[in-house]
Amino acid sequence: QVQLVESGGGLVQPGGSLRLSCAASGSIISFTRMVWYRQAPGKQRELVAGFTTGGSTNYADSVKGRFTISRDNAKNTVYLQMNSLKPEDTAVYLCYGWNIITRNDYWGQGTQVTVSS
């Protein structure tokens, strides 16, 4: 069974950093698209950063220059390095993947990020 499991969330002060991880139960090479989303209370889910099908990356304007998405195929893990965090970054962060073998969407359970002094 294919699963995506996020980790790395927590409470951090404004200006701080966190690194989120999204570990796949199988090879992430079979995921042609992997994306980090976030959802804050009362707000719509929004794309934060992702790898496109072609392998390039895209970012929400609000996180450009602060967040970096990366992947380690050997560890079947996608990361989201978040620097210079702001209170408005507070949200549940979710990992999404499209698997080309199963041709299904997969979502992780989410990890809470809270930025507060």
VEXMARKE-47865 format. One record per residue (C-alpha): residue number from 1; chain; x, z, y. Coordinates in steps of 0.05 Angstrom, whole numbers, plus 5000, padded with zeros to 4 digits. Each point is the difference from the previous one (the first is absolute). Layout:
N
SITE  nr kette east   up north
SITE NUM     A    X    Z     Y
...
END
This chain:
117
SITE  nr kette east   up north
SITE   1     A 5000 5000  5000
SITE   2     A 5028 4979  5067
SITE   3     A 5003 5055  5052
SITE   4     A 5028 5011  5069
SITE   5     A 5020 5071  5019
SITE   6     A 5019 5020  5070
SITE   7     A 5042 5060  5020
SITE   8     A 5040 5026  5058
SITE   9     A 4945 5020  5049
SITE  10     A 4999 5065  5037
SITE  11     A 5000 5035  5067
SITE  12     A 5052 4979  5051
SITE  13     A 5010 5013  5073
SITE  14     A 4994 4943  5051
SITE  15     A 5064 4960  5001
SITE  16     A 5016 5017  4928
SITE  17     A 5007 4956  4939
SITE  18     A 4970 4993  4931
SITE  19     A 5011 4952  4943
SITE  20     A 4941 4981  4957
SITE  21     A 5007 4973  4930
SITE  22     A 4953 4957  4959
SITE  23     A 5020 4998  4927
SITE  24     A 4969 4949  4953
SITE  25     A 4989 5016  4927
SITE  26     A 5026 4931  4983
SITE  27     A 5046 4950  5032
SITE  28     A 4987 4990  5074
SITE  29     A 5026 4929  4991
SITE  30     A 4931 4984  4973
SITE  31     A 4971 5024  5066
SITE  32     A 5005 4940  5045
SITE  33     A 4971 5038  5059
SITE  34     A 5011 5073  5015
SITE  35     A 4973 5033  5063
SITE  36     A 4997 5069  5032
SITE  37     A 4933 5016  5033
SITE  38     A 4978 5062  5036
SITE  39     A 4933 5031  5015
SITE  40     A 4988 5054  5051
SITE  41     A 4936 5041  5003
SITE  42     A 4944 4961  5032
SITE  43     A 5042 4936  5004
SITE  44     A 5003 4936  4960
SITE  45     A 5055 4989  4950
SITE  46     A 5057 4961  5033
SITE  47     A 5060 4963  4975
SITE  48     A 5065 5035  5016
SITE  49     A 5054 4957  4967
SITE  50     A 5003 4952  4942
SITE  51     A 5037 4949  4959
SITE  52     A 4966 4933  5001
SITE  53     A 4995 4954  4940
SITE  54     A 5060 4962  5025
SITE  55     A 5042 5063  5004
SITE  56     A 5002 5009  5075
SITE  57     A 4976 5062  5035
SITE  58     A 4948 5014  5053
SITE  59     A 4984 5061  5041
SITE  60     A 4944 5027  5043
SITE  61     A 5019 4995  5073
SITE  62     A 4992 5076  5006
SITE  63     A 5057 5013  4951
SITE  64     A 5049 4943  5014
SITE  65     A 5069 5027  5013
SITE  66     A 4983 5068  4970
SITE  67     A 4979 4986  4928
SITE  68     A 5037 4960  4947
SITE  69     A 4972 4976  4934
SITE  70     A 5049 4988  4943
SITE  71     A 4999 4992  4924
SITE  72     A 5044 5018  4942
SITE  73     A 4982 4955  4942
SITE  74     A 5044 5039  4952
SITE  75     A 4960 5063  5014
SITE  76     A 4933 4964  5006
SITE  77     A 4990 5034  5066
SITE  78     A 4981 4979  5070
SITE  79     A 5019 5045  5058
SITE  80     A 4976 5011  5071
SITE  81     A 5052 5032  5045
SITE  82     A 4964 5030  5060
SITE  83     A 5041 5021  5061
SITE  84     A 4981 5025  5069
SITE  85     A 4934 5023  4973
SITE  86     A 4942 5012  5048
SITE  87     A 4937 5041  4994
SITE  88     A 4961 4935  4996
SITE  89     A 5036 4983  4936
SITE  90     A 4962 5056  4966
SITE  91     A 4960 4970  4943
SITE  92     A 4995 4992  4925
SITE  93     A 5049 4946  4980
SITE  94     A 4981 4956  4942
SITE  95     A 5040 4950  4959
SITE  96     A 4967 4935  4980
SITE  97     A 5025 4947  4952
SITE  98     A 4977 4933  4973
SITE  99     A 5023 4988  4930
SITE 100     A 5011 4928  4981
SITE 101     A 4999 5014  4925
SITE 102     A 4935 5040  4997
SITE 103     A 4973 4964  5062
SITE 104     A 4972 5065  5025
SITE 105     A 5005 5044  5061
SITE 106     A 5029 5070  4993
SITE 107     A 4997 5059  5047
SITE 108     A 5037 5065  4998
SITE 109     A 4965 5067  5011
SITE 110     A 5030 5009  5070
SITE 111     A 5048 5050  5031
SITE 112     A 4985 5040  5062
SITE 113     A 5045 4995  5060
SITE 114     A 4989 5049  5057
SITE 115     A 5039 4997  5064
SITE 116     A 4991 5062  5041
SITE 117     A 5039 5052  5038
END
